Amino acid sequence: GIYVKFDDGSRIVVRLSGTGSSGATIRLYIERHETDAKTYEMDAQEYLQDNVKMAVELLRLQEFVGRTEPDVKT
């Protein structure tokens, strides 16, 4: 897997899930620590949208995987 930590404390983790490389699932975890209570009720997709965009561009997922959106977002 790949682990990247940024100066602001946010991080991304990328790893394969499954037993083989063919047809394996790519899992992308994006985390950002927040101390501002005003953001606690925000939707995670909205709150992390800049981090998600940066991660997708950094990893060049569209180029390597051919996808622009995941099957599942949680």
N, CA, C, O and CB atoms as a CASP TS submission, in Angstrom:
PFRMAT TS
TARGET T0000
AUTHOR 0000-0000-0000
METHOD Language model
MODEL 1
PARENT N/A
ATOM      1  N   GLY     1       0.815  -1.185   0.000  1.00  0.00           N
ATOM      2  CA  GLY     1       0.000   0.000   0.000  1.00  0.00           C
ATOM      3  C   GLY     1       0.865   1.257   0.000  1.00  0.00           C
ATOM      4  O   GLY     1       2.093   1.196   0.067  1.00  0.00           O
ATOM      5  N   ILE     2       0.194   2.376  -0.076  1.00  0.00           N
ATOM      6  CA  ILE     2       0.853   3.678  -0.068  1.00  0.00           C
ATOM      7  C   ILE     2       0.246   4.511   1.049  1.00  0.00           C
ATOM      8  O   ILE     2      -0.974   4.569   1.208  1.00  0.00           O
ATOM      9  CB  ILE     2       0.713   4.398  -1.448  1.00  0.00           C
ATOM     10  N   TYR     3       1.113   5.154   1.817  1.00  0.00           N
ATOM     11  CA  TYR     3       0.684   6.048   2.895  1.00  0.00           C
ATOM     12  C   TYR     3       1.347   7.395   2.652  1.00  0.00           C
ATOM     13  O   TYR     3       2.569   7.478   2.528  1.00  0.00           O
ATOM     14  CB  TYR     3       1.055   5.472   4.321  1.00  0.00           C
ATOM     15  N   VAL     4       0.533   8.462   2.583  1.00  0.00           N
ATOM     16  CA  VAL     4       1.067   9.807   2.375  1.00  0.00           C
ATOM     17  C   VAL     4       0.497  10.722   3.447  1.00  0.00           C
ATOM     18  O   VAL     4      -0.720  10.828   3.602  1.00  0.00           O
ATOM     19  CB  VAL     4       0.726  10.339   0.945  1.00  0.00           C
ATOM     20  N   LYS     5       1.375  11.379   4.182  1.00  0.00           N
ATOM     21  CA  LYS     5       0.951  12.337   5.203  1.00  0.00           C
ATOM     22  C   LYS     5       1.391  13.723   4.763  1.00  0.00           C
ATOM     23  O   LYS     5       2.531  13.917   4.338  1.00  0.00           O
ATOM     24  CB  LYS     5       1.542  11.977   6.609  1.00  0.00           C
ATOM     25  N   PHE     6       0.480  14.689   4.867  1.00  0.00           N
ATOM     26  CA  PHE     6       0.739  16.047   4.413  1.00  0.00           C
ATOM     27  C   PHE     6       1.016  16.971   5.590  1.00  0.00           C
ATOM     28  O   PHE     6       0.728  16.633   6.738  1.00  0.00           O
ATOM     29  CB  PHE     6      -0.440  16.569   3.598  1.00  0.00           C
ATOM     30  N   ASP     7       1.579  18.144   5.295  1.00  0.00           N
ATOM     31  CA  ASP     7       1.962  19.108   6.326  1.00  0.00           C
ATOM     32  C   ASP     7       0.805  19.517   7.236  1.00  0.00           C
ATOM     33  O   ASP     7       1.014  19.810   8.413  1.00  0.00           O
ATOM     34  CB  ASP     7       2.539  20.334   5.678  1.00  0.00           C
ATOM     35  N   ASP     8      -0.417  19.537   6.694  1.00  0.00           N
ATOM     36  CA  ASP     8      -1.566  19.953   7.502  1.00  0.00           C
ATOM     37  C   ASP     8      -2.116  18.826   8.369  1.00  0.00           C
ATOM     38  O   ASP     8      -3.116  19.011   9.063  1.00  0.00           O
ATOM     39  CB  ASP     8      -2.662  20.477   6.604  1.00  0.00           C
ATOM     40  N   GLY     9      -1.468  17.654   8.335  1.00  0.00           N
ATOM     41  CA  GLY     9      -1.896  16.524   9.150  1.00  0.00           C
ATOM     42  C   GLY     9      -2.846  15.577   8.437  1.00  0.00           C
ATOM     43  O   GLY     9      -3.106  14.480   8.931  1.00  0.00           O
ATOM     44  N   SER    10      -3.370  15.979   7.282  1.00  0.00           N
ATOM     45  CA  SER    10      -4.246  15.069   6.549  1.00  0.00           C
ATOM     46  C   SER    10      -3.400  13.956   5.941  1.00  0.00           C
ATOM     47  O   SER    10      -2.185  14.088   5.788  1.00  0.00           O
ATOM     48  CB  SER    10      -5.049  15.826   5.444  1.00  0.00           C
ATOM     49  N   ARG    11      -4.063  12.871   5.601  1.00  0.00           N
ATOM     50  CA  ARG    11      -3.323  11.755   5.030  1.00  0.00           C
ATOM     51  C   ARG    11      -4.199  10.956   4.083  1.00  0.00           C
ATOM     52  O   ARG    11      -5.427  10.991   4.168  1.00  0.00           O
ATOM     53  CB  ARG    11      -2.778  10.853   6.131  1.00  0.00           C
ATOM     54  N   ILE    12      -3.552  10.241   3.186  1.00  0.00           N
ATOM     55  CA  ILE    12      -4.235   9.294   2.321  1.00  0.00           C
ATOM     56  C   ILE    12      -3.534   7.946   2.455  1.00  0.00           C
ATOM     57  O   ILE    12      -2.316   7.867   2.617  1.00  0.00           O
ATOM     58  CB  ILE    12      -4.249   9.785   0.833  1.00  0.00           C
ATOM     59  N   VAL    13      -4.325   6.911   2.383  1.00  0.00           N
ATOM     60  CA  VAL    13      -3.818   5.542   2.397  1.00  0.00           C
ATOM     61  C   VAL    13      -4.468   4.832   1.223  1.00  0.00           C
ATOM     62  O   VAL    13      -5.684   4.902   1.043  1.00  0.00           O
ATOM     63  CB  VAL    13      -4.123   4.806   3.768  1.00  0.00           C
ATOM     64  N   VAL    14      -3.662   4.153   0.427  1.00  0.00           N
ATOM     65  CA  VAL    14      -4.156   3.412  -0.722  1.00  0.00           C
ATOM     66  C   VAL    14      -3.648   1.986  -0.590  1.00  0.00           C
ATOM     67  O   VAL    14      -2.473   1.756  -0.304  1.00  0.00           O
ATOM     68  CB  VAL    14      -3.701   4.064  -2.077  1.00  0.00           C
ATOM     69  N   ARG    15      -4.554   1.028  -0.803  1.00  0.00           N
ATOM     70  CA  ARG    15      -4.129  -0.365  -0.745  1.00  0.00           C
ATOM     71  C   ARG    15      -5.045  -1.224  -1.591  1.00  0.00           C
ATOM     72  O   ARG    15      -6.185  -0.852  -1.868  1.00  0.00           O
ATOM     73  CB  ARG    15      -4.108  -0.871   0.702  1.00  0.00           C
ATOM     74  N   LEU    16      -4.541  -2.367  -1.995  1.00  0.00           N
ATOM     75  CA  LEU    16      -5.355  -3.338  -2.699  1.00  0.00           C
ATOM     76  C   LEU    16      -6.082  -4.207  -1.697  1.00  0.00           C
ATOM     77  O   LEU    16      -5.549  -4.540  -0.639  1.00  0.00           O
ATOM     78  CB  LEU    16      -4.501  -4.192  -3.643  1.00  0.00           C
ATOM     79  N   SER    17      -7.289  -4.567  -2.038  1.00  0.00           N
ATOM     80  CA  SER    17      -8.082  -5.462  -1.206  1.00  0.00           C
ATOM     81  C   SER    17      -8.443  -6.669  -2.053  1.00  0.00           C
ATOM     82  O   SER    17      -8.955  -6.529  -3.163  1.00  0.00           O
ATOM     83  CB  SER    17      -9.363  -4.752  -0.645  1.00  0.00           C
ATOM     84  N   GLY    18      -8.183  -7.820  -1.539  1.00  0.00           N
ATOM     85  CA  GLY    18      -8.447  -9.048  -2.295  1.00  0.00           C
ATOM     86  C   GLY    18      -7.214  -9.914  -2.292  1.00  0.00           C
ATOM     87  O   GLY    18      -6.179  -9.545  -1.737  1.00  0.00           O
ATOM     88  N   THR    19      -7.332 -11.073  -2.917  1.00  0.00           N
ATOM     89  CA  THR    19      -6.227 -12.033  -2.860  1.00  0.00           C
ATOM     90  C   THR    19      -5.324 -11.987  -4.087  1.00  0.00           C
ATOM     91  O   THR    19      -4.208 -12.505  -4.047  1.00  0.00           O
ATOM     92  CB  THR    19      -6.773 -13.425  -2.699  1.00  0.00           C
ATOM     93  N   GLY    20      -5.781 -11.383  -5.163  1.00  0.00           N
ATOM     94  CA  GLY    20      -4.956 -11.319  -6.363  1.00  0.00           C
ATOM     95  C   GLY    20      -4.890  -9.904  -6.890  1.00  0.00           C
ATOM     96  O   GLY    20      -5.580  -9.011  -6.398  1.00  0.00           O
ATOM     97  N   SER    21      -4.056  -9.708  -7.892  1.00  0.00           N
ATOM     98  CA  SER    21      -3.948  -8.371  -8.462  1.00  0.00           C
ATOM     99  C   SER    21      -4.983  -8.145  -9.558  1.00  0.00           C
ATOM    100  O   SER    21      -5.336  -7.000  -9.840  1.00  0.00           O
ATOM    101  CB  SER    21      -2.548  -8.146  -9.015  1.00  0.00           C
ATOM    102  N   SER    22      -5.472  -9.203 -10.173  1.00  0.00           N
ATOM    103  CA  SER    22      -6.480  -9.067 -11.220  1.00  0.00           C
ATOM    104  C   SER    22      -7.862  -9.006 -10.584  1.00  0.00           C
ATOM    105  O   SER    22      -8.269  -9.921  -9.868  1.00  0.00           O
ATOM    106  CB  SER    22      -6.392 -10.240 -12.231  1.00  0.00           C
ATOM    107  N   GLY    23      -8.570  -7.930 -10.850  1.00  0.00           N
ATOM    108  CA  GLY    23      -9.910  -7.781 -10.286  1.00  0.00           C
ATOM    109  C   GLY    23      -9.923  -7.339  -8.839  1.00  0.00           C
ATOM    110  O   GLY    23     -10.980  -7.322  -8.209  1.00  0.00           O
ATOM    111  N   ALA    24      -8.768  -6.981  -8.300  1.00  0.00           N
ATOM    112  CA  ALA    24      -8.703  -6.544  -6.906  1.00  0.00           C
ATOM    113  C   ALA    24      -9.369  -5.180  -6.752  1.00  0.00           C
ATOM    114  O   ALA    24      -9.469  -4.414  -7.711  1.00  0.00           O
ATOM    115  CB  ALA    24      -7.237  -6.487  -6.418  1.00  0.00           C
ATOM    116  N   THR    25      -9.814  -4.893  -5.557  1.00  0.00           N
ATOM    117  CA  THR    25     -10.419  -3.610  -5.232  1.00  0.00           C
ATOM    118  C   THR    25      -9.340  -2.661  -4.731  1.00  0.00           C
ATOM    119  O   THR    25      -8.513  -3.037  -3.901  1.00  0.00           O
ATOM    120  CB  THR    25     -11.540  -3.775  -4.178  1.00  0.00           C
ATOM    121  N   ILE    26      -9.348  -1.429  -5.235  1.00  0.00           N
ATOM    122  CA  ILE    26      -8.445  -0.406  -4.721  1.00  0.00           C
ATOM    123  C   ILE    26      -9.189   0.348  -3.626  1.00  0.00           C
ATOM    124  O   ILE    26     -10.258   0.911  -3.864  1.00  0.00           O
ATOM    125  CB  ILE    26      -7.957   0.567  -5.861  1.00  0.00           C
ATOM    126  N   ARG    27      -8.629   0.354  -2.451  1.00  0.00           N
ATOM    127  CA  ARG    27      -9.235   1.085  -1.336  1.00  0.00           C
ATOM    128  C   ARG    27      -8.440   2.363  -1.117  1.00  0.00           C
ATOM    129  O   ARG    27      -7.214   2.342  -1.008  1.00  0.00           O
ATOM    130  CB  ARG    27      -9.271   0.215  -0.031  1.00  0.00           C
ATOM    131  N   LEU    28      -9.164   3.473  -1.055  1.00  0.00           N
ATOM    132  CA  LEU    28      -8.564   4.784  -0.839  1.00  0.00           C
ATOM    133  C   LEU    28      -9.178   5.374   0.418  1.00  0.00           C
ATOM    134  O   LEU    28     -10.387   5.595   0.486  1.00  0.00           O
ATOM    135  CB  LEU    28      -8.777   5.726  -2.071  1.00  0.00           C
ATOM    136  N   TYR    29      -8.348   5.625   1.402  1.00  0.00           N
ATOM    137  CA  TYR    29      -8.784   6.218   2.661  1.00  0.00           C
ATOM    138  C   TYR    29      -8.235   7.641   2.730  1.00  0.00           C
ATOM    139  O   TYR    29      -7.051   7.870   2.482  1.00  0.00           O
ATOM    140  CB  TYR    29      -8.308   5.366   3.890  1.00  0.00           C
ATOM    141  N   ILE    30      -9.093   8.580   3.063  1.00  0.00           N
ATOM    142  CA  ILE    30      -8.690   9.979   3.179  1.00  0.00           C
ATOM    143  C   ILE    30      -9.133  10.473   4.546  1.00  0.00           C
ATOM    144  O   ILE    30     -10.307  10.373   4.904  1.00  0.00           O
ATOM    145  CB  ILE    30      -9.303  10.858   2.029  1.00  0.00           C
ATOM    146  N   GLU    31      -8.187  11.005   5.304  1.00  0.00           N
ATOM    147  CA  GLU    31      -8.469  11.461   6.662  1.00  0.00           C
ATOM    148  C   GLU    31      -7.923  12.867   6.866  1.00  0.00           C
ATOM    149  O   GLU    31      -6.870  13.229   6.341  1.00  0.00           O
ATOM    150  CB  GLU    31      -7.866  10.495   7.699  1.00  0.00           C
ATOM    151  N   ARG    32      -8.662  13.644   7.638  1.00  0.00           N
ATOM    152  CA  ARG    32      -8.219  14.994   7.966  1.00  0.00           C
ATOM    153  C   ARG    32      -8.704  15.306   9.368  1.00  0.00           C
ATOM    154  O   ARG    32      -9.902  15.244   9.643  1.00  0.00           O
ATOM    155  CB  ARG    32      -8.748  16.047   6.932  1.00  0.00           C
ATOM    156  N   HIS    33      -7.782  15.642  10.256  1.00  0.00           N
ATOM    157  CA  HIS    33      -8.112  15.985  11.635  1.00  0.00           C
ATOM    158  C   HIS    33      -8.658  17.403  11.685  1.00  0.00           C
ATOM    159  O   HIS    33      -8.133  18.306  11.035  1.00  0.00           O
ATOM    160  CB  HIS    33      -6.876  15.843  12.554  1.00  0.00           C
ATOM    161  N   GLU    34      -9.718  17.589  12.464  1.00  0.00           N
ATOM    162  CA  GLU    34     -10.353  18.900  12.548  1.00  0.00           C
ATOM    163  C   GLU    34     -10.665  19.230  14.001  1.00  0.00           C
ATOM    164  O   GLU    34     -11.190  18.395  14.737  1.00  0.00           O
ATOM    165  CB  GLU    34     -11.639  18.945  11.694  1.00  0.00           C
ATOM    166  N   THR    35     -10.340  20.444  14.405  1.00  0.00           N
ATOM    167  CA  THR    35     -10.645  20.891  15.775  1.00  0.00           C
ATOM    168  C   THR    35     -11.770  21.919  15.811  1.00  0.00           C
ATOM    169  O   THR    35     -12.234  22.292  16.889  1.00  0.00           O
ATOM    170  CB  THR    35      -9.399  21.480  16.423  1.00  0.00           C
ATOM    171  N   ASP    36     -12.215  22.382  14.637  1.00  0.00           N
ATOM    172  CA  ASP    36     -13.285  23.371  14.571  1.00  0.00           C
ATOM    173  C   ASP    36     -14.632  22.657  14.659  1.00  0.00           C
ATOM    174  O   ASP    36     -15.042  21.969  13.725  1.00  0.00           O
ATOM    175  CB  ASP    36     -13.188  24.212  13.266  1.00  0.00           C
ATOM    176  N   ALA    37     -15.309  22.827  15.781  1.00  0.00           N
ATOM    177  CA  ALA    37     -16.583  22.136  16.015  1.00  0.00           C
ATOM    178  C   ALA    37     -17.639  22.484  14.968  1.00  0.00           C
ATOM    179  O   ALA    37     -18.580  21.715  14.778  1.00  0.00           O
ATOM    180  CB  ALA    37     -17.111  22.476  17.397  1.00  0.00           C
ATOM    181  N   LYS    38     -17.511  23.606  14.292  1.00  0.00           N
ATOM    182  CA  LYS    38     -18.484  23.999  13.266  1.00  0.00           C
ATOM    183  C   LYS    38     -18.502  23.018  12.100  1.00  0.00           C
ATOM    184  O   LYS    38     -19.506  22.923  11.394  1.00  0.00           O
ATOM    185  CB  LYS    38     -18.172  25.404  12.753  1.00  0.00           C
ATOM    186  N   THR    39     -17.427  22.298  11.888  1.00  0.00           N
ATOM    187  CA  THR    39     -17.339  21.372  10.757  1.00  0.00           C
ATOM    188  C   THR    39     -17.808  19.959  11.098  1.00  0.00           C
ATOM    189  O   THR    39     -17.926  19.122  10.203  1.00  0.00           O
ATOM    190  CB  THR    39     -15.919  21.317  10.256  1.00  0.00           C
ATOM    191  N   TYR    40     -18.077  19.678  12.366  1.00  0.00           N
ATOM    192  CA  TYR    40     -18.381  18.309  12.782  1.00  0.00           C
ATOM    193  C   TYR    40     -19.642  17.739  12.139  1.00  0.00           C
ATOM    194  O   TYR    40     -19.736  16.528  11.943  1.00  0.00           O
ATOM    195  CB  TYR    40     -18.522  18.259  14.271  1.00  0.00           C
ATOM    196  N   GLU    41     -20.584  18.565  11.818  1.00  0.00           N
ATOM    197  CA  GLU    41     -21.846  18.085  11.248  1.00  0.00           C
ATOM    198  C   GLU    41     -21.844  18.080   9.720  1.00  0.00           C
ATOM    199  O   GLU    41     -22.840  17.707   9.099  1.00  0.00           O
ATOM    200  CB  GLU    41     -22.990  18.939  11.745  1.00  0.00           C
ATOM    201  N   MET    42     -20.728  18.492   9.113  1.00  0.00           N
ATOM    202  CA  MET    42     -20.658  18.516   7.645  1.00  0.00           C
ATOM    203  C   MET    42     -20.667  17.101   7.073  1.00  0.00           C
ATOM    204  O   MET    42     -20.197  16.154   7.703  1.00  0.00           O
ATOM    205  CB  MET    42     -19.395  19.263   7.178  1.00  0.00           C
ATOM    206  N   ASP    43     -21.211  16.985   5.874  1.00  0.00           N
ATOM    207  CA  ASP    43     -21.145  15.732   5.146  1.00  0.00           C
ATOM    208  C   ASP    43     -19.686  15.438   4.820  1.00  0.00           C
ATOM    209  O   ASP    43     -18.962  16.332   4.381  1.00  0.00           O
ATOM    210  CB  ASP    43     -22.009  15.785   3.855  1.00  0.00           C
ATOM    211  N   ALA    44     -19.248  14.215   5.025  1.00  0.00           N
ATOM    212  CA  ALA    44     -17.843  13.855   4.810  1.00  0.00           C
ATOM    213  C   ALA    44     -17.405  14.096   3.370  1.00  0.00           C
ATOM    214  O   ALA    44     -16.278  14.530   3.133  1.00  0.00           O
ATOM    215  CB  ALA    44     -17.613  12.397   5.177  1.00  0.00           C
ATOM    216  N   GLN    45     -18.289  13.818   2.398  1.00  0.00           N
ATOM    217  CA  GLN    45     -17.937  14.031   0.991  1.00  0.00           C
ATOM    218  C   GLN    45     -17.672  15.504   0.714  1.00  0.00           C
ATOM    219  O   GLN    45     -16.754  15.851  -0.030  1.00  0.00           O
ATOM    220  CB  GLN    45     -19.053  13.515   0.072  1.00  0.00           C
ATOM    221  N   GLU    46     -18.476  16.363   1.315  1.00  0.00           N
ATOM    222  CA  GLU    46     -18.288  17.808   1.142  1.00  0.00           C
ATOM    223  C   GLU    46     -17.028  18.280   1.875  1.00  0.00           C
ATOM    224  O   GLU    46     -16.218  19.024   1.322  1.00  0.00           O
ATOM    225  CB  GLU    46     -19.527  18.583   1.656  1.00  0.00           C
ATOM    226  N   TYR    47     -16.877  17.843   3.110  1.00  0.00           N
ATOM    227  CA  TYR    47     -15.744  18.263   3.935  1.00  0.00           C
ATOM    228  C   TYR    47     -14.403  17.867   3.318  1.00  0.00           C
ATOM    229  O   TYR    47     -13.440  18.631   3.375  1.00  0.00           O
ATOM    230  CB  TYR    47     -15.864  17.664   5.326  1.00  0.00           C
ATOM    231  N   LEU    48     -14.345  16.685   2.735  1.00  0.00           N
ATOM    232  CA  LEU    48     -13.087  16.154   2.201  1.00  0.00           C
ATOM    233  C   LEU    48     -12.924  16.337   0.693  1.00  0.00           C
ATOM    234  O   LEU    48     -11.985  15.794   0.113  1.00  0.00           O
ATOM    235  CB  LEU    48     -12.985  14.700   2.527  1.00  0.00           C
ATOM    236  N   GLN    49     -13.814  17.088   0.048  1.00  0.00           N
ATOM    237  CA  GLN    49     -13.784  17.161  -1.415  1.00  0.00           C
ATOM    238  C   GLN    49     -12.449  17.652  -1.971  1.00  0.00           C
ATOM    239  O   GLN    49     -11.997  17.143  -2.997  1.00  0.00           O
ATOM    240  CB  GLN    49     -14.883  18.065  -1.898  1.00  0.00           C
ATOM    241  N   ASP    50     -11.813  18.616  -1.332  1.00  0.00           N
ATOM    242  CA  ASP    50     -10.510  19.085  -1.825  1.00  0.00           C
ATOM    243  C   ASP    50      -9.439  18.011  -1.660  1.00  0.00           C
ATOM    244  O   ASP    50      -8.584  17.839  -2.528  1.00  0.00           O
ATOM    245  CB  ASP    50     -10.085  20.366  -1.086  1.00  0.00           C
ATOM    246  N   ASN    51      -9.492  17.291  -0.542  1.00  0.00           N
ATOM    247  CA  ASN    51      -8.537  16.214  -0.308  1.00  0.00           C
ATOM    248  C   ASN    51      -8.741  15.069  -1.305  1.00  0.00           C
ATOM    249  O   ASN    51      -7.774  14.484  -1.791  1.00  0.00           O
ATOM    250  CB  ASN    51      -8.667  15.693   1.130  1.00  0.00           C
ATOM    251  N   VAL    52      -9.991  14.758  -1.603  1.00  0.00           N
ATOM    252  CA  VAL    52     -10.300  13.697  -2.566  1.00  0.00           C
ATOM    253  C   VAL    52      -9.772  14.079  -3.946  1.00  0.00           C
ATOM    254  O   VAL    52      -9.127  13.270  -4.614  1.00  0.00           O
ATOM    255  CB  VAL    52     -11.829  13.432  -2.624  1.00  0.00           C
ATOM    256  N   LYS    53     -10.045  15.304  -4.367  1.00  0.00           N
ATOM    257  CA  LYS    53      -9.574  15.766  -5.680  1.00  0.00           C
ATOM    258  C   LYS    53      -8.054  15.680  -5.770  1.00  0.00           C
ATOM    259  O   LYS    53      -7.503  15.205  -6.763  1.00  0.00           O
ATOM    260  CB  LYS    53     -10.037  17.213  -5.943  1.00  0.00           C
ATOM    261  N   MET    54      -7.390  16.143  -4.721  1.00  0.00           N
ATOM    262  CA  MET    54      -5.933  16.105  -4.702  1.00  0.00           C
ATOM    263  C   MET    54      -5.419  14.661  -4.767  1.00  0.00           C
ATOM    264  O   MET    54      -4.473  14.377  -5.502  1.00  0.00           O
ATOM    265  CB  MET    54      -5.401  16.804  -3.442  1.00  0.00           C
ATOM    266  N   ALA    55      -6.029  13.757  -4.012  1.00  0.00           N
ATOM    267  CA  ALA    55      -5.588  12.360  -3.989  1.00  0.00           C
ATOM    268  C   ALA    55      -5.772  11.700  -5.352  1.00  0.00           C
ATOM    269  O   ALA    55      -4.884  10.991  -5.823  1.00  0.00           O
ATOM    270  CB  ALA    55      -6.357  11.576  -2.919  1.00  0.00           C
ATOM    271  N   VAL    56      -6.921  11.930  -5.986  1.00  0.00           N
ATOM    272  CA  VAL    56      -7.190  11.330  -7.293  1.00  0.00           C
ATOM    273  C   VAL    56      -6.196  11.837  -8.325  1.00  0.00           C
ATOM    274  O   VAL    56      -5.713  11.070  -9.158  1.00  0.00           O
ATOM    275  CB  VAL    56      -8.626  11.633  -7.744  1.00  0.00           C
ATOM    276  N   GLU    57      -5.890  13.134  -8.272  1.00  0.00           N
ATOM    277  CA  GLU    57      -4.909  13.699  -9.211  1.00  0.00           C
ATOM    278  C   GLU    57      -3.497  13.192  -8.912  1.00  0.00           C
ATOM    279  O   GLU    57      -2.761  12.825  -9.828  1.00  0.00           O
ATOM    280  CB  GLU    57      -4.935  15.236  -9.151  1.00  0.00           C
ATOM    281  N   LEU    58      -3.126  13.172  -7.642  1.00  0.00           N
ATOM    282  CA  LEU    58      -1.794  12.710  -7.249  1.00  0.00           C
ATOM    283  C   LEU    58      -1.559  11.258  -7.662  1.00  0.00           C
ATOM    284  O   LEU    58      -0.490  10.914  -8.167  1.00  0.00           O
ATOM    285  CB  LEU    58      -1.607  12.859  -5.739  1.00  0.00           C
ATOM    286  N   LEU    59      -2.552  10.423  -7.447  1.00  0.00           N
ATOM    287  CA  LEU    59      -2.422   8.996  -7.751  1.00  0.00           C
ATOM    288  C   LEU    59      -2.679   8.671  -9.218  1.00  0.00           C
ATOM    289  O   LEU    59      -2.420   7.556  -9.672  1.00  0.00           O
ATOM    290  CB  LEU    59      -3.373   8.205  -6.892  1.00  0.00           C
ATOM    291  N   ARG    60      -3.195   9.664  -9.960  1.00  0.00           N
ATOM    292  CA  ARG    60      -3.505   9.498 -11.390  1.00  0.00           C
ATOM    293  C   ARG    60      -4.406   8.285 -11.614  1.00  0.00           C
ATOM    294  O   ARG    60      -4.167   7.465 -12.501  1.00  0.00           O
ATOM    295  CB  ARG    60      -2.204   9.349 -12.213  1.00  0.00           C
ATOM    296  N   LEU    61      -5.448   8.193 -10.786  1.00  0.00           N
ATOM    297  CA  LEU    61      -6.332   7.031 -10.839  1.00  0.00           C
ATOM    298  C   LEU    61      -7.053   6.899 -12.175  1.00  0.00           C
ATOM    299  O   LEU    61      -7.197   5.789 -12.688  1.00  0.00           O
ATOM    300  CB  LEU    61      -7.343   7.109  -9.727  1.00  0.00           C
ATOM    301  N   GLN    62      -7.508   8.011 -12.745  1.00  0.00           N
ATOM    302  CA  GLN    62      -8.202   7.908 -14.025  1.00  0.00           C
ATOM    303  C   GLN    62      -7.273   7.345 -15.099  1.00  0.00           C
ATOM    304  O   GLN    62      -7.682   6.517 -15.913  1.00  0.00           O
ATOM    305  CB  GLN    62      -8.743   9.283 -14.455  1.00  0.00           C
ATOM    306  N   GLU    63      -6.038   7.794 -15.093  1.00  0.00           N
ATOM    307  CA  GLU    63      -5.071   7.321 -16.079  1.00  0.00           C
ATOM    308  C   GLU    63      -4.761   5.834 -15.912  1.00  0.00           C
ATOM    309  O   GLU    63      -4.715   5.092 -16.893  1.00  0.00           O
ATOM    310  CB  GLU    63      -3.789   8.127 -15.977  1.00  0.00           C
ATOM    311  N   PHE    64      -4.550   5.405 -14.675  1.00  0.00           N
ATOM    312  CA  PHE    64      -4.130   4.022 -14.435  1.00  0.00           C
ATOM    313  C   PHE    64      -5.284   3.036 -14.333  1.00  0.00           C
ATOM    314  O   PHE    64      -5.143   1.872 -14.709  1.00  0.00           O
ATOM    315  CB  PHE    64      -3.323   3.955 -13.181  1.00  0.00           C
ATOM    316  N   VAL    65      -6.431   3.497 -13.825  1.00  0.00           N
ATOM    317  CA  VAL    65      -7.542   2.590 -13.584  1.00  0.00           C
ATOM    318  C   VAL    65      -8.681   2.809 -14.579  1.00  0.00           C
ATOM    319  O   VAL    65      -9.486   1.909 -14.818  1.00  0.00           O
ATOM    320  CB  VAL    65      -8.053   2.760 -12.166  1.00  0.00           C
ATOM    321  N   GLY    66      -8.743   4.008 -15.156  1.00  0.00           N
ATOM    322  CA  GLY    66      -9.792   4.298 -16.121  1.00  0.00           C
ATOM    323  C   GLY    66     -11.115   4.673 -15.501  1.00  0.00           C
ATOM    324  O   GLY    66     -12.146   4.654 -16.172  1.00  0.00           O
ATOM    325  N   ARG    67     -11.098   5.013 -14.232  1.00  0.00           N
ATOM    326  CA  ARG    67     -12.342   5.374 -13.532  1.00  0.00           C
ATOM    327  C   ARG    67     -12.281   6.804 -13.064  1.00  0.00           C
ATOM    328  O   ARG    67     -11.215   7.306 -12.708  1.00  0.00           O
ATOM    329  CB  ARG    67     -12.597   4.443 -12.338  1.00  0.00           C
ATOM    330  N   THR    68     -13.435   7.467 -13.064  1.00  0.00           N
ATOM    331  CA  THR    68     -13.500   8.834 -12.537  1.00  0.00           C
ATOM    332  C   THR    68     -14.259   8.873 -11.204  1.00  0.00           C
ATOM    333  O   THR    68     -14.137   9.840 -10.453  1.00  0.00           O
ATOM    334  CB  THR    68     -14.176   9.773 -13.561  1.00  0.00           C
ATOM    335  N   GLU    69     -15.027   7.847 -10.914  1.00  0.00           N
ATOM    336  CA  GLU    69     -15.803   7.766  -9.674  1.00  0.00           C
ATOM    337  C   GLU    69     -15.695   6.356  -9.100  1.00  0.00           C
ATOM    338  O   GLU    69     -15.578   5.385  -9.847  1.00  0.00           O
ATOM    339  CB  GLU    69     -17.295   8.146  -9.923  1.00  0.00           C
ATOM    340  N   PRO    70     -15.736   6.247  -7.789  1.00  0.00           N
ATOM    341  CA  PRO    70     -15.698   4.908  -7.176  1.00  0.00           C
ATOM    342  C   PRO    70     -17.058   4.230  -7.252  1.00  0.00           C
ATOM    343  O   PRO    70     -18.077   4.872  -7.505  1.00  0.00           O
ATOM    344  CB  PRO    70     -15.242   4.999  -5.710  1.00  0.00           C
ATOM    345  N   ASP    71     -17.052   2.928  -7.029  1.00  0.00           N
ATOM    346  CA  ASP    71     -18.306   2.184  -6.926  1.00  0.00           C
ATOM    347  C   ASP    71     -19.010   2.484  -5.613  1.00  0.00           C
ATOM    348  O   ASP    71     -20.238   2.551  -5.555  1.00  0.00           O
ATOM    349  CB  ASP    71     -18.051   0.681  -7.053  1.00  0.00           C
ATOM    350  N   VAL    72     -18.222   2.664  -4.563  1.00  0.00           N
ATOM    351  CA  VAL    72     -18.773   2.856  -3.215  1.00  0.00           C
ATOM    352  C   VAL    72     -18.047   4.012  -2.539  1.00  0.00           C
ATOM    353  O   VAL    72     -16.823   4.121  -2.614  1.00  0.00           O
ATOM    354  CB  VAL    72     -18.646   1.554  -2.362  1.00  0.00           C
ATOM    355  N   LYS    73     -18.819   4.876  -1.874  1.00  0.00           N
ATOM    356  CA  LYS    73     -18.257   5.942  -1.032  1.00  0.00           C
ATOM    357  C   LYS    73     -18.841   5.785   0.353  1.00  0.00           C
ATOM    358  O   LYS    73     -20.056   5.661   0.512  1.00  0.00           O
ATOM    359  CB  LYS    73     -18.560   7.374  -1.613  1.00  0.00           C
ATOM    360  N   THR    74     -17.979   5.788   1.356  1.00  0.00           N
ATOM    361  CA  THR    74     -18.481   5.721   2.743  1.00  0.00           C
ATOM    362  C   THR    74     -17.819   6.763   3.585  1.00  0.00           C
ATOM    363  O   THR    74     -18.107   6.868   4.778  1.00  0.00           O
ATOM    364  CB  THR    74     -18.249   4.337   3.354  1.00  0.00           C
TER
END
